[in-house]
Amino acid sequence: MPVEQVETRSAVLFDGERPLALDSGATLAPVEVAYETYGTLDAAAANAVVVCHALTGDAHAAGHHGDPSRRGWWDNMIGPGRPLDTDRFFVICANLLGGCRGTTGPSSVDPASGRPYGLRFPLFTVRDLVRVQRGVTRHLGVERPLAAIGGSLGGMQALQWALDAPGELGAAVVVCASSRLSAQNIAFSAVARTAIMSDPDFCGGDYQEAGVRPDRGLAVARQMAHITYLSAESMRRKFGRRLQDGDVPRLGFDVDFQVESYLRHQGESFLRRFDANSYLYLSRVMDYYEPFADPVATAEAVSAMTSDVLVISFDSDWRFDTAHSREIVRTLAAHGAPVSFREVASPHGHDSFLLEVPEYHRTVAAFLDRVARERVPAAATA
């Protein structure tokens, strides 16, 4: 069953007396965060599952805002009887720090200057994203979430949470993520950022004040990234070499193939919901993520972990292929962390984590069911 109509709420989590201290040494205050919740928090506040979204996600993970045809980005995963079963779990999803859908980011007004931050917004890390996620859960009365789950950048947050807060997080579900981006991964994001920053309307990141938007660059960045989210097989199935209109090529440089039309649509629709500076910051945070860089610190952090960890990859994902997941598993297992792993067959590439892949959904549901039976107090579920 689907979640029905929901509301996005907002909270101010940090203020001038208690600002958000970032890994860079910078501080932010106030920090406003948009979030949604689904299901009911139990009496012991022990059944909360935190959804950490990926690069271009937001707080609206499930249900709708009045139009049932326009549903949250993970609607197939969240709801009664679904893997994140809202009859059992209290599901929380917050828009990330640096985002553009209700959470403080580069498009927000800097209270010190009265101007949008733009590129004056401080750089942040995955650990900083987790600091804000933890602030949201505490704001909602949850001190020890049952689990955190996410795909791609969301999986990085779930992993980092388990490393940063031993004893706090019951479990982490890390889906098609990486603990260290490859040179190829970084290269794709570098080209996307170049497309944005080379747009004449970028204005050094101050396009809001100039009353323009670097839409051409942002659309190109989205189109290129979207290619990496699909597998060759999924593109063959969707488009092949089929023409968009008619059976005869028009022999020109305008859109002629279906795949070209699809990518143009992806780029144009993205412009309605995302900000170029947020894309720069959130893609860059992934480039710098390397939680296992220091062997001594890794041994200490992983040895202290108490969270059960499930790592999932997809066999057709070439953006973060299974080797990335296996590296996470090897590192955790080498230091005694409780970790399990599943590679799931799917033709859909990196985007598989967003789709209704039966084996994937069964794996997540079974894992969360076990974690809940072992960790949620009996009185809370009675």
C-alpha atoms as a printed R data frame, in Angstrom:
    type eleno elety resid chain resno      x      y       z
1   ATOM     1    CA   MET     A     1  0.000  0.000   0.000
2   ATOM     2    CA   PRO     A     2  1.234  3.528  -0.692
3   ATOM     3    CA   VAL     A     3  1.660  6.383   1.721
4   ATOM     4    CA   GLU     A     4 -1.037  8.998   1.114
5   ATOM     5    CA   GLN     A     5 -0.825 12.779   1.450
6   ATOM     6    CA   VAL     A     6  2.069 14.084   3.530
7   ATOM     7    CA   GLU     A     7  3.501 17.425   4.581
8   ATOM     8    CA   THR     A     8  7.046 18.714   4.484
9   ATOM     9    CA   ARG     A     9  7.976 20.297   7.801
10  ATOM    10    CA   SER     A    10 10.886 22.481   8.816
11  ATOM    11    CA   ALA     A    11 13.096 22.837  11.884
12  ATOM    12    CA   VAL     A    12 15.908 25.161  12.915
13  ATOM    13    CA   LEU     A    13 18.495 22.888  14.504
14  ATOM    14    CA   PHE     A    14 21.447 25.177  15.166
15  ATOM    15    CA   ASP     A    15 21.575 28.787  16.289
16  ATOM    16    CA   GLY     A    16 24.059 31.492  17.207
17  ATOM    17    CA   GLU     A    17 24.694 30.062  20.666
18  ATOM    18    CA   ARG     A    18 25.115 26.520  19.358
19  ATOM    19    CA   PRO     A    19 26.174 26.740  15.707
20  ATOM    20    CA   LEU     A    20 26.882 23.785  13.454
21  ATOM    21    CA   ALA     A    21 30.647 23.210  13.600
22  ATOM    22    CA   LEU     A    22 31.880 21.802  10.291
23  ATOM    23    CA   ASP     A    23 34.934 19.656   9.635
24  ATOM    24    CA   SER     A    24 36.460 22.599   7.752
25  ATOM    25    CA   GLY     A    25 36.497 24.678  10.940
26  ATOM    26    CA   ALA     A    26 33.703 26.949   9.682
27  ATOM    27    CA   THR     A    27 30.441 27.326  11.564
28  ATOM    28    CA   LEU     A    28 26.876 27.785  10.328
29  ATOM    29    CA   ALA     A    29 23.904 29.282  12.119
30  ATOM    30    CA   PRO     A    30 21.024 29.163  11.811
31  ATOM    31    CA   VAL     A    31 20.600 25.861   9.936
32  ATOM    32    CA   GLU     A    32 17.079 25.208   8.740
33  ATOM    33    CA   VAL     A    33 16.225 21.663   7.687
34  ATOM    34    CA   ALA     A    34 13.211 20.416   5.718
35  ATOM    35    CA   TYR     A    35 12.010 16.921   6.593
36  ATOM    36    CA   GLU     A    36  9.112 14.503   6.247
37  ATOM    37    CA   THR     A    37  8.023 11.602   8.438
38  ATOM    38    CA   TYR     A    38  5.893  8.531   7.719
39  ATOM    39    CA   GLY     A    39  4.386  6.126  10.243
40  ATOM    40    CA   THR     A    40  4.237  6.521  14.022
41  ATOM    41    CA   LEU     A    41  7.032  6.745  16.560
42  ATOM    42    CA   ASP     A    42  6.561  4.075  19.223
43  ATOM    43    CA   ALA     A    43  6.451  4.760  22.957
44  ATOM    44    CA   ALA     A    44 10.129  3.875  23.411
45  ATOM    45    CA   ALA     A    45 11.221  5.957  20.377
46  ATOM    46    CA   ALA     A    46 12.931  2.777  19.196
47  ATOM    47    CA   ASN     A    47 11.420  2.168  15.734
48  ATOM    48    CA   ALA     A    48 12.824  5.111  13.742
49  ATOM    49    CA   VAL     A    49 14.432  4.450  10.355
50  ATOM    50    CA   VAL     A    50 16.266  7.380   8.768
51  ATOM    51    CA   VAL     A    51 16.328  7.625   4.975
52  ATOM    52    CA   CYS     A    52 19.416  9.439   3.684
53  ATOM    53    CA   HIS     A    53 18.911 10.719   0.162
54  ATOM    54    CA   ALA     A    54 21.365 10.759  -2.723
55  ATOM    55    CA   LEU     A    55 22.896 13.639  -4.685
56  ATOM    56    CA   THR     A    56 19.734 15.119  -6.201
57  ATOM    57    CA   GLY     A    57 17.090 13.818  -3.778
58  ATOM    58    CA   ASP     A    58 15.122 15.738  -1.172
59  ATOM    59    CA   ALA     A    59 12.931 15.266   1.892
60  ATOM    60    CA   HIS     A    60  9.913 14.122  -0.122
61  ATOM    61    CA   ALA     A    61 10.613 10.384  -0.186
62  ATOM    62    CA   ALA     A    62  7.065  8.963  -0.132
63  ATOM    63    CA   GLY     A    63  3.416  9.866  -0.520
64  ATOM    64    CA   HIS     A    64  2.220 13.005  -2.294
65  ATOM    65    CA   HIS     A    65  1.531 16.659  -1.618
66  ATOM    66    CA   GLY     A    66 -2.000 16.695  -3.020
67  ATOM    67    CA   ASP     A    67 -1.506 15.152  -6.455
68  ATOM    68    CA   PRO     A    68 -1.425 11.331  -6.140
69  ATOM    69    CA   SER     A    69  0.279 11.056  -9.526
70  ATOM    70    CA   ARG     A    70  3.334 12.944  -8.242
71  ATOM    71    CA   ARG     A    71  4.819 10.768  -5.546
72  ATOM    72    CA   GLY     A    72  8.002 10.782  -3.489
73  ATOM    73    CA   TRP     A    73 11.243  9.528  -4.969
74  ATOM    74    CA   TRP     A    74 11.307  6.291  -2.854
75  ATOM    75    CA   ASP     A    75  7.576  5.690  -2.728
76  ATOM    76    CA   ASN     A    76  7.997  2.047  -3.798
77  ATOM    77    CA   MET     A    77 10.157  1.390  -0.715
78  ATOM    78    CA   ILE     A    78  8.180  3.234   2.001
79  ATOM    79    CA   GLY     A    79  4.661  2.418   3.154
80  ATOM    80    CA   PRO     A    80  2.461 -0.215   4.802
81  ATOM    81    CA   GLY     A    81  3.763 -3.672   3.906
82  ATOM    82    CA   ARG     A    82  6.749 -2.288   2.010
83  ATOM    83    CA   PRO     A    83 10.397 -2.811   3.025
84  ATOM    84    CA   LEU     A    84 10.291  0.347   5.146
85  ATOM    85    CA   ASP     A    85  6.963 -0.724   6.612
86  ATOM    86    CA   THR     A    86  5.198  2.298   8.083
87  ATOM    87    CA   ASP     A    87  2.937 -0.014  10.089
88  ATOM    88    CA   ARG     A    88  6.097 -0.907  12.046
89  ATOM    89    CA   PHE     A    89  8.621  1.861  11.482
90  ATOM    90    CA   PHE     A    90  8.708  5.614  11.943
91  ATOM    91    CA   VAL     A    91 10.485  6.744   8.770
92  ATOM    92    CA   ILE     A    92 12.322 10.075   8.646
93  ATOM    93    CA   CYS     A    93 13.748 11.747   5.547
94  ATOM    94    CA   ALA     A    94 15.460 15.148   5.649
95  ATOM    95    CA   ASN     A    95 16.792 17.343   2.863
96  ATOM    96    CA   LEU     A    96 20.580 17.413   3.118
97  ATOM    97    CA   LEU     A    97 22.734 20.285   4.311
98  ATOM    98    CA   GLY     A    98 23.733 22.208   1.187
99  ATOM    99    CA   GLY     A    99 20.511 21.246  -0.547
100 ATOM   100    CA   CYS     A   100 18.004 23.488  -2.253
101 ATOM   101    CA   ARG     A   101 14.666 22.043  -1.157
102 ATOM   102    CA   GLY     A   102 14.154 23.679   2.220
103 ATOM   103    CA   THR     A   103 17.508 23.087   3.927
104 ATOM   104    CA   THR     A   104 20.217 25.699   4.382
105 ATOM   105    CA   GLY     A   105 22.583 25.713   1.427
106 ATOM   106    CA   PRO     A   106 24.339 27.984  -1.060
107 ATOM   107    CA   SER     A   107 21.045 29.535  -2.215
108 ATOM   108    CA   SER     A   108 20.138 30.530   1.364
109 ATOM   109    CA   VAL     A   109 20.691 34.070   2.607
110 ATOM   110    CA   ASP     A   110 23.815 34.551   4.703
111 ATOM   111    CA   PRO     A   111 22.593 36.411   7.813
112 ATOM   112    CA   ALA     A   112 25.957 38.159   8.113
113 ATOM   113    CA   SER     A   113 25.719 39.818   4.688
114 ATOM   114    CA   GLY     A   114 22.061 39.663   3.721
115 ATOM   115    CA   ARG     A   115 23.093 38.097   0.415
116 ATOM   116    CA   PRO     A   116 22.711 34.527  -0.869
117 ATOM   117    CA   TYR     A   117 25.793 32.536   0.140
118 ATOM   118    CA   GLY     A   118 26.656 31.363  -3.370
119 ATOM   119    CA   LEU     A   119 30.187 29.979  -3.409
120 ATOM   120    CA   ARG     A   120 30.833 31.643  -0.054
121 ATOM   121    CA   PHE     A   121 28.954 28.764   1.547
122 ATOM   122    CA   PRO     A   122 31.528 26.645   3.407
123 ATOM   123    CA   LEU     A   123 32.576 23.292   2.036
124 ATOM   124    CA   PHE     A   124 31.298 20.371   4.090
125 ATOM   125    CA   THR     A   125 31.840 16.637   4.424
126 ATOM   126    CA   VAL     A   126 29.749 13.498   4.666
127 ATOM   127    CA   ARG     A   127 30.418 13.615   8.413
128 ATOM   128    CA   ASP     A   128 28.838 17.092   8.450
129 ATOM   129    CA   LEU     A   129 25.794 15.738   6.610
130 ATOM   130    CA   VAL     A   130 25.478 13.110   9.333
131 ATOM   131    CA   ARG     A   131 25.738 15.762  12.059
132 ATOM   132    CA   VAL     A   132 22.639 17.397  10.608
133 ATOM   133    CA   GLN     A   133 20.843 14.046  10.207
134 ATOM   134    CA   ARG     A   134 21.499 13.329  13.887
135 ATOM   135    CA   GLY     A   135 20.175 16.763  14.759
136 ATOM   136    CA   VAL     A   136 16.917 16.010  12.942
137 ATOM   137    CA   THR     A   137 16.398 12.742  14.796
138 ATOM   138    CA   ARG     A   138 17.038 14.389  18.167
139 ATOM   139    CA   HIS     A   139 14.609 17.161  17.251
140 ATOM   140    CA   LEU     A   140 11.987 14.450  16.690
141 ATOM   141    CA   GLY     A   141 12.690 12.809  20.058
142 ATOM   142    CA   VAL     A   142 14.790  9.945  18.699
143 ATOM   143    CA   GLU     A   143 18.121  9.394  20.451
144 ATOM   144    CA   ARG     A   144 18.898  5.961  18.979
145 ATOM   145    CA   PRO     A   145 17.486  5.299  15.508
146 ATOM   146    CA   LEU     A   146 16.839  1.690  14.635
147 ATOM   147    CA   ALA     A   147 18.515  2.104  11.256
148 ATOM   148    CA   ALA     A   148 19.763  4.491   8.585
149 ATOM   149    CA   ILE     A   149 19.417  3.550   4.936
150 ATOM   150    CA   GLY     A   150 20.423  5.158   1.677
151 ATOM   151    CA   GLY     A   151 21.703  4.638  -1.833
152 ATOM   152    CA   SER     A   152 24.800  6.233  -3.382
153 ATOM   153    CA   LEU     A   153 25.547  9.403  -1.346
154 ATOM   154    CA   GLY     A   154 22.787  8.228   1.005
155 ATOM   155    CA   GLY     A   155 24.675  4.993   1.614
156 ATOM   156    CA   MET     A   156 27.815  6.961   2.407
157 ATOM   157    CA   GLN     A   157 25.896  8.803   5.124
158 ATOM   158    CA   ALA     A   158 24.533  5.569   6.612
159 ATOM   159    CA   LEU     A   159 28.065  4.128   6.726
160 ATOM   160    CA   GLN     A   160 29.532  7.291   8.253
161 ATOM   161    CA   TRP     A   161 26.815  7.413  10.911
162 ATOM   162    CA   ALA     A   162 27.674  3.874  12.005
163 ATOM   163    CA   LEU     A   163 31.352  4.870  12.225
164 ATOM   164    CA   ASP     A   164 30.803  8.169  14.035
165 ATOM   165    CA   ALA     A   165 28.308  7.209  16.712
166 ATOM   166    CA   PRO     A   166 28.925  3.750  18.212
167 ATOM   167    CA   GLY     A   167 25.927  2.615  20.215
168 ATOM   168    CA   GLU     A   168 23.569  5.130  18.636
169 ATOM   169    CA   LEU     A   169 22.543  3.550  15.336
170 ATOM   170    CA   GLY     A   170 21.099  0.056  15.393
171 ATOM   171    CA   ALA     A   171 21.837 -0.755  11.765
172 ATOM   172    CA   ALA     A   172 23.067  0.755   8.509
173 ATOM   173    CA   VAL     A   173 21.870 -0.254   5.042
174 ATOM   174    CA   VAL     A   174 24.481  0.861   2.513
175 ATOM   175    CA   VAL     A   175 23.206  0.545  -1.067
176 ATOM   176    CA   CYS     A   176 25.393  0.935  -4.195
177 ATOM   177    CA   ALA     A   177 27.748  3.284  -2.375
178 ATOM   178    CA   SER     A   178 31.491  3.801  -2.174
179 ATOM   179    CA   SER     A   179 34.057  4.484   0.526
180 ATOM   180    CA   ARG     A   180 36.407  6.042  -2.034
181 ATOM   181    CA   LEU     A   181 35.487  7.319  -5.466
182 ATOM   182    CA   SER     A   182 37.606  6.159  -8.371
183 ATOM   183    CA   ALA     A   183 39.354  8.551 -10.732
184 ATOM   184    CA   GLN     A   184 36.609  7.835 -13.268
185 ATOM   185    CA   ASN     A   185 33.894  8.766 -10.759
186 ATOM   186    CA   ILE     A   186 35.646 12.017  -9.910
187 ATOM   187    CA   ALA     A   187 36.171 12.757 -13.607
188 ATOM   188    CA   PHE     A   188 32.468 12.504 -14.415
189 ATOM   189    CA   SER     A   189 31.608 14.926 -11.622
190 ATOM   190    CA   ALA     A   190 34.427 17.275 -12.631
191 ATOM   191    CA   VAL     A   191 33.044 17.569 -16.157
192 ATOM   192    CA   ALA     A   192 29.540 18.167 -14.790
193 ATOM   193    CA   ARG     A   193 30.817 20.965 -12.572
194 ATOM   194    CA   THR     A   194 32.775 22.450 -15.481
195 ATOM   195    CA   ALA     A   195 29.588 22.555 -17.556
196 ATOM   196    CA   ILE     A   196 27.852 24.516 -14.780
197 ATOM   197    CA   MET     A   197 30.700 26.898 -13.984
198 ATOM   198    CA   SER     A   198 31.411 27.604 -17.677
199 ATOM   199    CA   ASP     A   199 27.840 28.712 -18.316
200 ATOM   200    CA   PRO     A   200 27.895 32.502 -18.979
201 ATOM   201    CA   ASP     A   201 25.013 32.871 -16.516
202 ATOM   202    CA   PHE     A   202 26.923 31.264 -13.639
203 ATOM   203    CA   CYS     A   203 28.302 34.664 -12.607
204 ATOM   204    CA   GLY     A   204 30.875 33.207 -10.240
205 ATOM   205    CA   GLY     A   205 28.084 31.518  -8.285
206 ATOM   206    CA   ASP     A   206 26.162 34.787  -7.722
207 ATOM   207    CA   TYR     A   207 23.556 34.167 -10.423
208 ATOM   208    CA   GLN     A   208 20.685 34.696  -7.964
209 ATOM   209    CA   GLU     A   209 21.723 38.284  -7.384
210 ATOM   210    CA   ALA     A   210 22.160 38.757 -11.126
211 ATOM   211    CA   GLY     A   211 18.627 37.467 -11.751
212 ATOM   212    CA   VAL     A   212 19.770 34.663 -14.066
213 ATOM   213    CA   ARG     A   213 20.379 30.907 -13.841
214 ATOM   214    CA   PRO     A   214 23.095 28.723 -15.422
215 ATOM   215    CA   ASP     A   215 20.413 26.454 -16.850
216 ATOM   216    CA   ARG     A   216 22.355 25.325 -19.903
217 ATOM   217    CA   GLY     A   217 25.280 24.126 -17.834
218 ATOM   218    CA   LEU     A   218 23.100 22.480 -15.180
219 ATOM   219    CA   ALA     A   219 21.040 20.653 -17.825
220 ATOM   220    CA   VAL     A   220 24.206 19.300 -19.468
221 ATOM   221    CA   ALA     A   221 25.532 18.203 -16.066
222 ATOM   222    CA   ARG     A   222 22.306 16.325 -15.351
223 ATOM   223    CA   GLN     A   223 22.227 14.700 -18.791
224 ATOM   224    CA   MET     A   224 25.772 13.417 -18.492
225 ATOM   225    CA   ALA     A   225 25.264 12.173 -14.940
226 ATOM   226    CA   HIS     A   226 22.061 10.408 -15.933
227 ATOM   227    CA   ILE     A   227 23.927  8.398 -18.561
228 ATOM   228    CA   THR     A   228 26.110  7.003 -15.776
229 ATOM   229    CA   TYR     A   229 23.061  6.006 -13.720
230 ATOM   230    CA   LEU     A   230 21.772  3.677 -16.436
231 ATOM   231    CA   SER     A   231 23.342  0.456 -17.674
232 ATOM   232    CA   ALA     A   232 24.067 -0.272 -21.324
233 ATOM   233    CA   GLU     A   233 21.388 -2.969 -21.194
234 ATOM   234    CA   SER     A   234 18.745 -0.670 -19.747
235 ATOM   235    CA   MET     A   235 19.487  1.919 -22.429
236 ATOM   236    CA   ARG     A   236 19.283 -0.745 -25.122
237 ATOM   237    CA   ARG     A   237 15.902 -1.903 -23.781
238 ATOM   238    CA   LYS     A   238 14.530  1.618 -23.414
239 ATOM   239    CA   PHE     A   239 15.775  3.170 -26.631
240 ATOM   240    CA   GLY     A   240 17.969  1.021 -28.846
241 ATOM   241    CA   ARG     A   241 18.626  3.118 -31.943
242 ATOM   242    CA   ARG     A   242 14.971  4.064 -32.351
243 ATOM   243    CA   LEU     A   243 14.212  7.447 -33.845
244 ATOM   244    CA   GLN     A   244 12.071  9.929 -31.974
245 ATOM   245    CA   ASP     A   245  9.762 10.868 -34.862
246 ATOM   246    CA   GLY     A   246  9.232  8.681 -37.900
247 ATOM   247    CA   ASP     A   247 11.313  5.912 -39.360
248 ATOM   248    CA   VAL     A   248 13.765  7.939 -41.436
249 ATOM   249    CA   PRO     A   249 16.654  9.924 -39.931
250 ATOM   250    CA   ARG     A   250 16.369 13.676 -40.413
251 ATOM   251    CA   LEU     A   251 20.122 13.944 -40.937
252 ATOM   252    CA   GLY     A   252 20.805 16.964 -38.755
253 ATOM   253    CA   PHE     A   253 22.029 18.001 -35.332
254 ATOM   254    CA   ASP     A   254 18.698 18.471 -33.584
255 ATOM   255    CA   VAL     A   255 17.183 15.680 -31.460
256 ATOM   256    CA   ASP     A   256 16.589 12.679 -33.713
257 ATOM   257    CA   PHE     A   257 17.020  9.563 -31.548
258 ATOM   258    CA   GLN     A   258 14.768  8.619 -28.642
259 ATOM   259    CA   VAL     A   259 17.704  8.556 -26.264
260 ATOM   260    CA   GLU     A   260 18.498 12.181 -27.162
261 ATOM   261    CA   SER     A   261 14.917 13.221 -26.466
262 ATOM   262    CA   TYR     A   262 14.992 11.396 -23.132
263 ATOM   263    CA   LEU     A   263 18.186 13.114 -22.013
264 ATOM   264    CA   ARG     A   264 16.875 16.515 -23.054
265 ATOM   265    CA   HIS     A   265 13.747 15.893 -20.981
266 ATOM   266    CA   GLN     A   266 15.849 14.818 -17.999
267 ATOM   267    CA   GLY     A   267 17.884 18.000 -18.208
268 ATOM   268    CA   GLU     A   268 14.886 20.309 -18.592
269 ATOM   269    CA   SER     A   269 12.829 18.720 -15.821
270 ATOM   270    CA   PHE     A   270 15.818 18.849 -13.462
271 ATOM   271    CA   LEU     A   271 15.979 22.623 -13.794
272 ATOM   272    CA   ARG     A   272 12.574 22.962 -12.135
273 ATOM   273    CA   ARG     A   273 13.713 21.368  -8.893
274 ATOM   274    CA   PHE     A   274 17.440 21.848  -8.383
275 ATOM   275    CA   ASP     A   275 20.026 24.555  -7.858
276 ATOM   276    CA   ALA     A   276 23.353 24.676  -9.654
277 ATOM   277    CA   ASN     A   277 25.433 25.610  -6.606
278 ATOM   278    CA   SER     A   278 23.893 22.767  -4.589
279 ATOM   279    CA   TYR     A   279 24.946 20.423  -7.390
280 ATOM   280    CA   LEU     A   280 28.525 21.688  -7.123
281 ATOM   281    CA   TYR     A   281 28.697 21.245  -3.359
282 ATOM   282    CA   LEU     A   282 26.956 17.880  -3.077
283 ATOM   283    CA   SER     A   283 28.929 16.324  -5.929
284 ATOM   284    CA   ARG     A   284 32.166 17.603  -4.420
285 ATOM   285    CA   VAL     A   285 31.396 16.131  -0.993
286 ATOM   286    CA   MET     A   286 31.345 12.709  -2.643
287 ATOM   287    CA   ASP     A   287 34.746 13.257  -4.271
288 ATOM   288    CA   TYR     A   288 36.417 13.904  -0.928
289 ATOM   289    CA   TYR     A   289 34.771 11.051   0.964
290 ATOM   290    CA   GLU     A   290 37.359  8.515   2.184
291 ATOM   291    CA   PRO     A   291 36.501  7.242   5.673
292 ATOM   292    CA   PHE     A   292 39.117  4.474   5.602
293 ATOM   293    CA   ALA     A   293 42.068  6.622   4.479
294 ATOM   294    CA   ASP     A   294 43.923  6.357   7.816
295 ATOM   295    CA   PRO     A   295 44.528  2.693   8.737
296 ATOM   296    CA   VAL     A   296 44.932  3.400  12.463
297 ATOM   297    CA   ALA     A   297 41.823  5.562  12.706
298 ATOM   298    CA   THR     A   298 39.916  3.015  10.619
299 ATOM   299    CA   ALA     A   299 40.830  0.161  12.942
300 ATOM   300    CA   GLU     A   300 39.735  2.167  15.974
301 ATOM   301    CA   ALA     A   301 36.458  3.366  14.452
302 ATOM   302    CA   VAL     A   302 35.407  0.057  12.916
303 ATOM   303    CA   SER     A   303 36.358 -1.953  16.012
304 ATOM   304    CA   ALA     A   304 34.077  0.291  18.063
305 ATOM   305    CA   MET     A   305 31.104 -0.072  15.721
306 ATOM   306    CA   THR     A   306 27.975 -1.684  17.137
307 ATOM   307    CA   SER     A   307 25.647 -1.238  14.159
308 ATOM   308    CA   ASP     A   308 24.645 -4.199  12.033
309 ATOM   309    CA   VAL     A   309 25.588 -3.300   8.449
310 ATOM   310    CA   LEU     A   310 24.018 -4.568   5.240
311 ATOM   311    CA   VAL     A   311 25.856 -3.667   2.027
312 ATOM   312    CA   ILE     A   312 24.015 -4.097  -1.284
313 ATOM   313    CA   SER     A   313 25.312 -3.684  -4.825
314 ATOM   314    CA   PHE     A   314 23.782 -4.268  -8.269
315 ATOM   315    CA   ASP     A   315 25.521 -6.319 -10.912
316 ATOM   316    CA   SER     A   316 24.828 -3.809 -13.710
317 ATOM   317    CA   ASP     A   317 25.879 -0.694 -11.770
318 ATOM   318    CA   TRP     A   318 29.052  0.619 -13.388
319 ATOM   319    CA   ARG     A   319 29.069  4.006 -11.667
320 ATOM   320    CA   PHE     A   320 29.664  2.388  -8.239
321 ATOM   321    CA   ASP     A   321 30.247 -1.196  -9.241
322 ATOM   322    CA   THR     A   322 30.312 -4.166  -6.879
323 ATOM   323    CA   ALA     A   323 34.028 -3.697  -6.245
324 ATOM   324    CA   HIS     A   324 33.190 -0.524  -4.297
325 ATOM   325    CA   SER     A   325 30.776 -2.445  -2.073
326 ATOM   326    CA   ARG     A   326 33.173 -5.339  -1.568
327 ATOM   327    CA   GLU     A   327 35.867 -2.912  -0.406
328 ATOM   328    CA   ILE     A   328 33.505 -1.589   2.275
329 ATOM   329    CA   VAL     A   329 32.659 -5.143   3.335
330 ATOM   330    CA   ARG     A   330 36.316 -6.230   3.466
331 ATOM   331    CA   THR     A   331 37.308 -3.255   5.590
332 ATOM   332    CA   LEU     A   332 34.453 -3.700   8.059
333 ATOM   333    CA   ALA     A   333 34.914 -7.473   8.311
334 ATOM   334    CA   ALA     A   334 38.682 -7.162   8.802
335 ATOM   335    CA   HIS     A   335 38.067 -5.301  12.048
336 ATOM   336    CA   GLY     A   336 35.236 -7.451  13.333
337 ATOM   337    CA   ALA     A   337 32.225 -5.315  12.440
338 ATOM   338    CA   PRO     A   338 28.930 -7.207  11.925
339 ATOM   339    CA   VAL     A   339 28.454 -6.891   8.163
340 ATOM   340    CA   SER     A   340 26.569 -8.823   5.497
341 ATOM   341    CA   PHE     A   341 26.623 -8.379   1.732
342 ATOM   342    CA   ARG     A   342 24.328 -9.061  -1.213
343 ATOM   343    CA   GLU     A   343 24.911 -8.433  -4.902
344 ATOM   344    CA   VAL     A   344 21.530 -8.170  -6.603
345 ATOM   345    CA   ALA     A   345 20.900 -8.917 -10.254
346 ATOM   346    CA   SER     A   346 19.232 -6.004 -12.005
347 ATOM   347    CA   PRO     A   347 19.422 -4.633 -15.556
348 ATOM   348    CA   HIS     A   348 18.882 -1.026 -14.453
349 ATOM   349    CA   GLY     A   349 22.361  0.093 -13.416
350 ATOM   350    CA   HIS     A   350 22.971  2.565 -10.588
351 ATOM   351    CA   ASP     A   351 19.333  3.662 -10.673
352 ATOM   352    CA   SER     A   352 18.341  0.188  -9.433
353 ATOM   353    CA   PHE     A   353 18.325  1.456  -5.854
354 ATOM   354    CA   LEU     A   354 15.378  3.699  -6.745
355 ATOM   355    CA   LEU     A   355 13.364  0.987  -8.462
356 ATOM   356    CA   GLU     A   356 11.179 -1.905  -7.406
357 ATOM   357    CA   VAL     A   357 13.658 -4.751  -7.842
358 ATOM   358    CA   PRO     A   358 12.088 -7.741  -6.003
359 ATOM   359    CA   GLU     A   359 15.265 -9.366  -4.634
360 ATOM   360    CA   TYR     A   360 16.530 -5.995  -3.444
361 ATOM   361    CA   HIS     A   361 13.275 -5.206  -1.646
362 ATOM   362    CA   ARG     A   362 13.131 -8.674  -0.068
363 ATOM   363    CA   THR     A   363 16.717 -8.333   1.160
364 ATOM   364    CA   VAL     A   364 16.099 -4.952   2.793
365 ATOM   365    CA   ALA     A   365 12.797 -6.083   4.314
366 ATOM   366    CA   ALA     A   366 14.301 -9.248   5.794
367 ATOM   367    CA   PHE     A   367 17.282 -7.373   7.221
368 ATOM   368    CA   LEU     A   368 15.163 -4.678   8.865
369 ATOM   369    CA   ASP     A   369 12.768 -7.303  10.202
370 ATOM   370    CA   ARG     A   370 15.649 -9.118  11.894
371 ATOM   371    CA   VAL     A   371 17.122 -5.904  13.266
372 ATOM   372    CA   ALA     A   372 13.726 -4.854  14.641
373 ATOM   373    CA   ARG     A   373 13.110 -8.234  16.299
374 ATOM   374    CA   GLU     A   374 16.526 -8.147  17.929
375 ATOM   375    CA   ARG     A   375 16.718 -4.474  18.900
376 ATOM   376    CA   VAL     A   376 13.226 -3.019  19.425
377 ATOM   377    CA   PRO     A   377 12.007 -3.569  23.015
378 ATOM   378    CA   ALA     A   378  9.066 -5.964  23.211
379 ATOM   379    CA   ALA     A   379  6.961 -3.355  25.035
380 ATOM   380    CA   ALA     A   380  7.319 -0.962  22.104
381 ATOM   381    CA   THR     A   381  5.832 -3.416  19.642
382 ATOM   382    CA   ALA     A   382  3.132 -4.892  21.902
